[in-house]
C-alpha cells in the first residue's frame, strides 16, 4: 500500500486562537483537516511571556499612537515550533505582497510548513522580520488583526492541495488561473423571472459551449479587469509566437 502523503503543516502564531475554531472545523477546510490533507496548529505568543501580566505589547519608541507587539514572545513562539525542511515564515502585514493565485500555488507546492504570524495593534517590532521569510497582505487596506488575512491564506492554499476539491479539473478553469476571469454560471430553473439561461448552455453542443464560455471569459476580463486582460493578451501572443517557431 502506498504511504499517505505528509500533510502540509500550518503553524499560526496568534493572540486569538479561538478565531480559527469554527472555520477550521467546518466546510472545505474542516474536511481537508479531517482527511489529513493539511494540519493546522495555533500557538499563542502570550504563553511565552515571562512577566506576571503576560504583556505582549508596549508603547513605540519615538512616540506615536497605539501599541506595538513585542519581539520576545513572537520569537519564543516561533522558535518553539518543530521545523520542517522546506519552511516559510510569513508575516501578515499591509506592507507585504498582495495575495494572488500564483502565490497560493507556490505555497501549496514548494513548502512542507507555513508559519503564519498574525500582527495586531500598530504592528510588530521591526526586529521580528529577522524571523520572517515573506510578508503577505490581503490588499491595500488595514484590518484590526492579522487573523482575517491568515484565514484567507489558509483557505486559498489548502483548496489547491490534492484531494481537497472533489473534482481537481475544476481548479483549472477558475478565475485567475489563466489570467482570465471565470465564465458565467447557471443552474436550474432554465427560466427565472425574466432571465432565461443562454440557449447555448442547453443545446448539448459541447464545442459551442466551450467556445461561448471562453468568449465570455475574454469579454468579462476585458470589461472588469483591463490589467488582467492586457496580461492575458501578452501571454497569448508569446504562446502563439512559440508555436510559429
C-alpha positions in Angstrom: 0.0 0.0 0.0 1.3 3.4 -0.9 2.1 5.7 2.0 -0.1 8.7 2.6 1.5 12.0 1.6 2.7 14.1 4.5 0.1 16.8 5.2 1.2 20.4 4.7 1.7 21.8 8.1 0.4 25.3 9.1 1.6 26.9 12.3 -0.4 30.0 13.2 1.1 32.4 15.7 -1.9 34.3 17.1 -3.1 36.1 20.2 -6.6 34.8 19.5 -6.6 31.1 18.8 -10.4 30.8 19.2 -10.7 32.9 16.0 -9.8 29.8 14.0 -12.0 27.3 15.8 -15.2 27.4 13.7 -13.6 28.0 10.3 -11.2 25.1 10.8 -13.9 22.7 11.8 -16.4 23.3 9.0 -16.8 23.2 5.3 -13.9 22.6 2.9 -11.2 23.4 5.5 -12.7 21.1 8.1 -12.9 18.2 5.6 -9.3 18.7 4.5 -8.0 18.7 8.0 -10.1 15.7 9.0 -8.6 13.8 6.0 -5.1 14.9 7.0 -4.5 16.7 3.7 -3.3 19.6 5.9 -2.6 20.1 9.6 -3.1 23.3 11.5 -1.6 24.2 14.9 -2.2 27.6 16.6 0.4 28.9 19.0 -0.3 31.9 21.3 2.7 34.1 21.9 1.1 35.2 25.2 2.0 31.7 26.5 5.7 32.6 26.1 5.7 35.9 28.1 7.8 36.0 31.3 6.1 38.8 33.3 3.2 38.4 35.6 0.8 40.3 33.4 1.7 38.3 30.2 2.3 41.5 28.3 2.7 41.1 24.6 2.7 44.8 23.5 4.3 48.1 24.5 4.5 51.7 23.5 6.5 52.6 20.4 10.0 54.1 20.8 10.0 57.6 19.4 6.4 58.2 20.4 3.2 57.8 18.4 -0.3 56.4 18.9 -1.1 52.8 19.6 0.9 49.8 20.8 3.5 47.6 19.1 3.8 43.8 19.6 6.9 42.9 21.5 9.6 40.7 19.8 10.4 38.4 22.6 7.0 36.4 22.8 6.9 36.1 19.0 10.5 34.8 18.7 9.9 32.4 21.5 6.6 31.1 20.0 8.2 30.6 16.5 11.3 29.0 17.9 9.2 26.5 19.9 7.8 25.0 16.8 9.2 22.0 15.0 11.0 22.9 11.8 10.3 21.1 8.6 12.9 21.0 5.8 11.0 23.4 3.5 9.6 26.1 5.7 8.3 29.6 5.1 7.7 32.1 7.9 5.0 34.5 6.8 4.1 37.8 8.4 0.6 39.1 7.7 1.0 42.8 7.1 -0.5 45.5 4.8 3.1 46.2 3.7 3.5 42.7 2.2 3.0 41.1 -1.2 -0.7 41.1 -2.1 -2.2 37.6 -2.1 -2.9 36.1 -5.6 -3.4 32.7 -7.2 0.3 32.3 -8.2 1.3 32.9 -4.6 -1.2 30.2 -3.4 0.1 27.8 -6.0 3.7 28.4 -4.9 2.9 27.9 -1.2 0.9 24.8 -1.8 3.7 23.1 -3.8 7.1 24.4 -2.6 6.8 24.1 1.1 6.2 21.5 3.8 5.4 24.0 6.6 4.0 27.5 6.6 4.4 29.5 9.8 1.9 32.4 9.8 2.4 35.3 12.2 -0.7 37.4 12.9 0.0 41.0 13.8 -2.1 43.3 16.0 -2.2 46.9 17.2 0.2 49.1 15.3 2.1 46.0 14.0 5.1 44.1 15.2 8.5 45.2 16.3 10.7 45.5 13.2 13.1 43.0 14.6 10.6 40.3 14.1 11.4 40.5 10.4 14.6 38.6 11.2 12.4 35.6 11.6 10.3 36.2 8.5 10.9 34.9 5.0 7.9 36.5 3.4 5.5 39.4 4.1 1.9 38.9 2.7 -1.1 41.3 2.6 -4.7 40.7 1.8 -5.0 44.0 0.0 -4.4 47.7 0.1 -6.3 48.4 3.3 -5.9 48.0 7.0 -7.7 45.5 9.3 -7.9 45.2 13.0 -5.9 41.9 13.1 -3.8 39.5 11.1 -6.1 36.6 11.7 -8.5 37.6 8.9 -5.9 37.6 6.1 -4.3 34.5 7.7 -7.6 32.6 7.3 -7.8 33.7 3.7 -4.3 32.4 3.1 -5.1 29.1 4.7 -8.2 28.7 2.5 -6.5 29.7 -0.7 -3.6 27.3 -0.2 -5.5 24.3 1.3 -8.1 24.2 -1.5 -5.2 23.7 -4.0 -3.8 20.6 -2.2 -4.6 17.3 -3.9 -7.7 15.7 -2.5 -9.3 18.9 -1.1 -11.6 19.7 -4.0 -13.7 16.8 -5.3 -13.1 17.5 -9.0 -9.5 18.6 -9.4 -10.2 19.6 -13.0 -12.5 22.4 -11.8 -9.5 24.2 -10.4 -8.0 24.7 -13.9 -10.9 26.8 -15.2 -11.3 29.2 -12.3 -10.7 33.0 -12.3 -7.0 33.9 -12.3 -5.8 30.5 -13.3 -5.2 31.7 -16.9 -5.3 35.5 -16.3 -9.0 35.4 -17.3 -12.0 35.7 -15.0 -14.4 32.8 -14.8 -17.3 32.5 -17.2 -21.0 33.0 -16.1 -22.5 30.0 -14.3 -26.2 28.9 -14.4 -28.3 26.2 -12.9 -32.0 25.3 -12.7 -34.6 26.7 -13.4 -34.0 27.4 -17.1 -36.2 30.5 -16.7 -36.2 32.6 -13.6 -38.4 35.6 -13.7 -37.5 37.5 -16.9 -34.0 36.0 -17.1 -33.5 32.8 -19.2 -30.4 30.6 -19.3 -28.4 31.3 -22.5 -29.6 28.8 -25.1 -26.2 27.6 -26.0 -25.8 26.0 -22.5 -28.9 23.9 -23.1 -28.0 23.0 -26.6 -25.9 19.9 -25.8 -23.3 21.1 -28.3 -20.1 20.9 -26.1 -17.9 22.6 -28.7 -20.3 25.5 -28.9 -20.5 25.7 -25.1 -16.7 25.7 -24.8 -16.4 28.5 -27.3 -19.1 30.5 -25.6 -17.5 30.1 -22.2 -14.1 31.2 -23.5 -15.6 34.2 -25.2 -17.4 35.2 -22.0 -14.2 34.9 -20.1 -12.4 37.1 -22.5 -15.1 39.8 -22.6 -15.7 39.7 -18.9 -12.0 40.2 -18.2 -11.7 43.0 -20.8 -14.6 44.9 -19.1 -13.9 44.3 -15.5 -10.1 43.8 -15.2 -8.3 45.5 -18.0 -5.0 44.8 -16.2 -5.6 41.1 -16.4 -6.8 41.3 -19.9 -3.6 43.0 -21.0 -1.5 40.4 -19.3 -3.6 37.6 -20.9 -3.1 39.2 -24.4 0.7 39.3 -23.8 0.8 35.7 -22.6 -1.3 34.6 -25.6 0.9 36.4 -28.0 4.0 34.7 -26.6 2.4 31.3 -26.8 1.5 31.9 -30.5 5.0 33.1 -31.3 6.5 29.9 -29.8 4.0 27.8 -31.7 5.1 29.5 -35.0 8.8 28.9 -34.4 
